[in-house]
Amino acid sequence: MADVSIIIPSHNGSDTLPQVFEALDVLSPSEHSVEYILVNNASADKTSVLMDQFLEGHEGVYLSESRKGKSFALNLALSRASGELLVFLDDDIIPDPHWLSGFISAAATHEEIDLFAGSLRPAWPKCPANWQANLAARGRSFGCTEEGRPNGDCPPELVKGGNFAIRQSSLGKVQFDEQSTNFGSSAAVGGGEDTLFASEIVQAGGKIQFTANASAKHIIHHDEMTIRSISNRYRRIGTGVAARAHTPVMWLALPFSFSAFAALAAFGWLLGRRSFAALQMTRAASRLGRLDYAISKLRG
């Protein structure tokens, strides 16, 4: 039985897993026993080969989940993890050398905390435009947390599924949703399984803390830096938000709020205020995603 279980699910992650595994190889030494739970989620590339190679030099287990969907992979990992501290890492997240010690130290120091949200900064493929860097610094895009956010209380919606930890004893019956927020299970599912998971921990009486020292970098691809990609991402996020909340009475305002934010984005772009415009664009796209969900439900 290990003290810490590091859980890494991957669907076709062979292009980024080598960088992740290289970073894990040079983590600061720990006196705690660590196991790796690597889950191949219906991959069609060399993910399984890379995972097997990594485990040749590390304690852990390789698992295969044939059902496509991140929640399926995560719940399979939970069923096999033995550590009291469960640490979640995505296949495109590069941990800093003191990443794991940051989580372990926080868990030892703050026994009243159940879930620890780590910090995420971007690993850019090229120099970003000011508006792109601003979105990342605000924690508004590229899967990042707010730059410079201090340790302290953290709402569920700011927990990033690619970098967080939770005590196994705090799980209770909480698992990752395999239905409406199961990212990757279908084109219609926008994700949000991480936020729903964290919300259910809080509803069960748990506490969340942002842990700045548990820092990592999110690998950004060139195609993720386009306006279309960012807009599509926020549209998916909006769909996930609507699926979690499911409050039909609020749907009535969505056409108006979408139009307002879209207009602000357009005017901002025309006036050359691109950082402002990009921020409004994310808000408009999120409302559009919620509207997509509302329309799909109304159509039955």
SEGUDO-479955 format. One record per residue (C-alpha): residue in one letter; x, y, z. Coordinates in steps of 0.5 Angstrom, whole numbers, plus 500, padded with zeros to 3 digits. Layout:
<sites>
+--------+-----+-----+-----+
| residu |  c1 |  c2 |  c3 |
+--------+-----+-----+-----+
|      A |   X |   Y |   Z |
...
+--------+-----+-----+-----+
</sites>
This chain:
<sites>
+--------+-----+-----+-----+
| residu |  c1 |  c2 |  c3 |
+--------+-----+-----+-----+
|      M | 500 | 500 | 500 |
|      A | 503 | 507 | 498 |
|      D | 502 | 513 | 502 |
|      V | 501 | 517 | 495 |
|      S | 497 | 515 | 489 |
|      I | 499 | 519 | 482 |
|      I | 493 | 518 | 478 |
|      I | 494 | 520 | 470 |
|      P | 489 | 518 | 465 |
|      S | 490 | 519 | 458 |
|      H | 486 | 519 | 451 |
|      N | 491 | 519 | 445 |
|      G | 497 | 523 | 449 |
|      S | 503 | 520 | 446 |
|      D | 505 | 527 | 444 |
|      T | 505 | 530 | 451 |
|      L | 506 | 524 | 455 |
|      P | 514 | 524 | 454 |
|      Q | 515 | 531 | 457 |
|      V | 510 | 529 | 463 |
|      F | 514 | 523 | 465 |
|      E | 521 | 526 | 464 |
|      A | 518 | 532 | 469 |
|      L | 516 | 526 | 474 |
|      D | 523 | 523 | 473 |
|      V | 526 | 529 | 476 |
|      L | 521 | 530 | 482 |
|      S | 524 | 532 | 489 |
|      P | 525 | 526 | 493 |
|      S | 520 | 524 | 498 |
|      E | 520 | 520 | 504 |
|      H | 513 | 518 | 502 |
|      S | 512 | 512 | 498 |
|      V | 509 | 513 | 491 |
|      E | 505 | 509 | 486 |
|      Y | 503 | 511 | 479 |
|      I | 496 | 509 | 477 |
|      L | 496 | 510 | 469 |
|      V | 490 | 509 | 465 |
|      N | 489 | 508 | 458 |
|      N | 483 | 511 | 456 |
|      A | 481 | 508 | 449 |
|      S | 487 | 511 | 446 |
|      A | 489 | 509 | 438 |
|      D | 496 | 511 | 439 |
|      K | 503 | 509 | 443 |
|      T | 500 | 511 | 450 |
|      S | 500 | 504 | 452 |
|      V | 507 | 503 | 450 |
|      L | 509 | 510 | 453 |
|      M | 506 | 508 | 460 |
|      D | 509 | 501 | 460 |
|      Q | 516 | 504 | 459 |
|      F | 515 | 509 | 465 |
|      L | 512 | 504 | 470 |
|      E | 519 | 499 | 468 |
|      G | 522 | 504 | 473 |
|      H | 517 | 506 | 478 |
|      E | 512 | 503 | 482 |
|      G | 505 | 503 | 480 |
|      V | 500 | 499 | 475 |
|      Y | 497 | 500 | 468 |
|      L | 490 | 500 | 467 |
|      S | 486 | 500 | 460 |
|      E | 479 | 503 | 460 |
|      S | 476 | 502 | 453 |
|      R | 470 | 506 | 454 |
|      K | 471 | 513 | 452 |
|      G | 470 | 518 | 457 |
|      K | 475 | 521 | 462 |
|      S | 470 | 520 | 468 |
|      F | 470 | 512 | 466 |
|      A | 478 | 513 | 467 |
|      L | 478 | 516 | 473 |
|      N | 473 | 512 | 477 |
|      L | 477 | 506 | 475 |
|      A | 483 | 509 | 478 |
|      L | 480 | 511 | 484 |
|      S | 478 | 503 | 485 |
|      R | 485 | 501 | 484 |
|      A | 489 | 507 | 488 |
|      S | 491 | 505 | 495 |
|      G | 494 | 512 | 497 |
|      E | 491 | 516 | 502 |
|      L | 493 | 522 | 498 |
|      L | 490 | 522 | 491 |
|      V | 494 | 526 | 486 |
|      F | 491 | 528 | 479 |
|      L | 495 | 530 | 473 |
|      D | 493 | 530 | 466 |
|      D | 497 | 528 | 460 |
|      D | 499 | 535 | 458 |
|      I | 501 | 537 | 465 |
|      I | 508 | 538 | 466 |
|      P | 509 | 538 | 474 |
|      D | 515 | 543 | 477 |
|      P | 520 | 539 | 481 |
|      H | 517 | 541 | 488 |
|      W | 510 | 540 | 485 |
|      L | 509 | 533 | 489 |
|      S | 512 | 536 | 495 |
|      G | 507 | 542 | 495 |
|      F | 501 | 537 | 496 |
|      I | 504 | 533 | 501 |
|      S | 506 | 539 | 505 |
|      A | 499 | 542 | 505 |
|      A | 496 | 536 | 507 |
|      A | 500 | 535 | 513 |
|      T | 500 | 542 | 515 |
|      H | 492 | 543 | 514 |
|      E | 489 | 537 | 516 |
|      E | 482 | 540 | 516 |
|      I | 483 | 541 | 508 |
|      D | 480 | 535 | 504 |
|      L | 482 | 537 | 497 |
|      F | 488 | 541 | 495 |
|      A | 487 | 545 | 488 |
|      G | 494 | 546 | 485 |
|      S | 497 | 552 | 480 |
|      L | 497 | 552 | 473 |
|      R | 501 | 556 | 468 |
|      P | 502 | 556 | 461 |
|      A | 507 | 552 | 457 |
|      W | 507 | 556 | 450 |
|      P | 509 | 554 | 444 |
|      K | 511 | 561 | 442 |
|      C | 510 | 568 | 444 |
|      P | 503 | 569 | 446 |
|      A | 499 | 576 | 444 |
|      N | 498 | 580 | 450 |
|      W | 490 | 578 | 450 |
|      Q | 492 | 571 | 450 |
|      A | 497 | 572 | 456 |
|      N | 492 | 576 | 459 |
|      L | 487 | 571 | 459 |
|      A | 492 | 566 | 462 |
|      A | 494 | 571 | 467 |
|      R | 486 | 572 | 469 |
|      G | 485 | 564 | 469 |
|      R | 480 | 565 | 464 |
|      S | 483 | 560 | 458 |
|      F | 488 | 555 | 457 |
|      G | 487 | 551 | 463 |
|      C | 490 | 556 | 467 |
|      T | 489 | 558 | 474 |
|      E | 489 | 566 | 476 |
|      E | 497 | 568 | 476 |
|      G | 499 | 570 | 483 |
|      R | 493 | 567 | 487 |
|      P | 495 | 566 | 494 |
|      N | 494 | 560 | 498 |
|      G | 487 | 560 | 501 |
|      D | 480 | 558 | 500 |
|      C | 478 | 556 | 493 |
|      P | 471 | 555 | 490 |
|      P | 470 | 548 | 487 |
|      E | 469 | 552 | 480 |
|      L | 477 | 554 | 480 |
|      V | 479 | 547 | 481 |
|      K | 483 | 544 | 475 |
|      G | 482 | 537 | 474 |
|      G | 489 | 537 | 471 |
|      N | 492 | 538 | 478 |
|      F | 489 | 537 | 484 |
|      A | 489 | 532 | 490 |
|      I | 484 | 530 | 495 |
|      R | 485 | 525 | 501 |
|      Q | 482 | 518 | 500 |
|      S | 479 | 518 | 507 |
|      S | 475 | 525 | 504 |
|      L | 472 | 521 | 498 |
|      G | 466 | 518 | 501 |
|      K | 461 | 516 | 496 |
|      V | 463 | 521 | 491 |
|      Q | 466 | 519 | 484 |
|      F | 466 | 523 | 477 |
|      D | 460 | 524 | 474 |
|      E | 460 | 519 | 468 |
|      Q | 454 | 522 | 465 |
|      S | 453 | 529 | 463 |
|      T | 460 | 532 | 465 |
|      N | 464 | 526 | 462 |
|      F | 469 | 529 | 458 |
|      G | 471 | 526 | 451 |
|      S | 465 | 521 | 452 |
|      S | 461 | 524 | 446 |
|      A | 462 | 531 | 442 |
|      A | 455 | 533 | 446 |
|      V | 459 | 533 | 453 |
|      G | 462 | 539 | 455 |
|      G | 466 | 537 | 461 |
|      G | 466 | 539 | 468 |
|      E | 467 | 533 | 471 |
|      D | 472 | 536 | 475 |
|      T | 468 | 542 | 478 |
|      L | 462 | 537 | 479 |
|      F | 467 | 533 | 483 |
|      A | 469 | 538 | 487 |
|      S | 462 | 541 | 488 |
|      E | 460 | 534 | 491 |
|      I | 466 | 534 | 496 |
|      V | 464 | 541 | 499 |
|      Q | 456 | 539 | 499 |
|      A | 459 | 533 | 503 |
|      G | 462 | 538 | 508 |
|      G | 469 | 538 | 505 |
|      K | 474 | 544 | 505 |
|      I | 478 | 546 | 499 |
|      Q | 484 | 550 | 499 |
|      F | 488 | 553 | 493 |
|      T | 495 | 551 | 494 |
|      A | 500 | 555 | 490 |
|      N | 506 | 551 | 491 |
|      A | 503 | 545 | 488 |
|      S | 505 | 548 | 481 |
|      A | 505 | 545 | 474 |
|      K | 505 | 548 | 467 |
|      H | 499 | 546 | 462 |
|      I | 502 | 544 | 455 |
|      I | 499 | 549 | 450 |
|      H | 498 | 547 | 442 |
|      H | 499 | 552 | 437 |
|      D | 492 | 551 | 435 |
|      E | 489 | 552 | 442 |
|      M | 492 | 559 | 441 |
|      T | 486 | 561 | 436 |
|      I | 480 | 565 | 437 |
|      R | 476 | 559 | 434 |
|      S | 479 | 554 | 439 |
|      I | 478 | 559 | 445 |
|      S | 471 | 560 | 443 |
|      N | 470 | 553 | 442 |
|      R | 473 | 551 | 449 |
|      Y | 468 | 556 | 453 |
|      R | 462 | 554 | 449 |
|      R | 464 | 547 | 451 |
|      I | 465 | 550 | 458 |
|      G | 458 | 553 | 458 |
|      T | 455 | 547 | 456 |
|      G | 458 | 543 | 462 |
|      V | 456 | 549 | 467 |
|      A | 448 | 548 | 464 |
|      A | 449 | 541 | 465 |
|      R | 451 | 541 | 472 |
|      A | 446 | 547 | 474 |
|      H | 440 | 545 | 470 |
|      T | 436 | 551 | 472 |
|      P | 431 | 552 | 466 |
|      V | 428 | 559 | 469 |
|      M | 435 | 562 | 468 |
|      W | 435 | 560 | 460 |
|      L | 430 | 565 | 459 |
|      A | 436 | 571 | 460 |
|      L | 441 | 567 | 455 |
|      P | 439 | 570 | 449 |
|      F | 440 | 577 | 452 |
|      S | 446 | 576 | 455 |
|      F | 450 | 572 | 450 |
|      S | 448 | 578 | 445 |
|      A | 450 | 583 | 450 |
|      F | 457 | 580 | 451 |
|      A | 458 | 578 | 443 |
|      A | 457 | 586 | 442 |
|      L | 462 | 588 | 447 |
|      A | 467 | 583 | 444 |
|      A | 466 | 586 | 437 |
|      F | 466 | 593 | 439 |
|      G | 472 | 592 | 443 |
|      W | 476 | 588 | 438 |
|      L | 474 | 594 | 433 |
|      L | 477 | 599 | 438 |
|      G | 483 | 595 | 438 |
|      R | 482 | 593 | 446 |
|      R | 483 | 586 | 444 |
|      S | 484 | 584 | 452 |
|      F | 478 | 587 | 453 |
|      A | 475 | 584 | 447 |
|      A | 477 | 577 | 448 |
|      L | 475 | 577 | 456 |
|      Q | 468 | 579 | 453 |
|      M | 468 | 573 | 448 |
|      T | 469 | 568 | 453 |
|      R | 463 | 570 | 456 |
|      A | 459 | 570 | 450 |
|      A | 462 | 563 | 448 |
|      S | 460 | 560 | 455 |
|      R | 453 | 563 | 454 |
|      L | 452 | 560 | 447 |
|      G | 454 | 553 | 450 |
|      R | 449 | 554 | 456 |
|      L | 444 | 556 | 450 |
|      D | 446 | 550 | 446 |
|      Y | 444 | 545 | 452 |
|      A | 438 | 549 | 454 |
|      I | 435 | 548 | 446 |
|      S | 437 | 541 | 446 |
|      K | 433 | 540 | 453 |
|      L | 427 | 544 | 450 |
|      R | 427 | 540 | 444 |
|      G | 427 | 533 | 448 |
+--------+-----+-----+-----+
</sites>
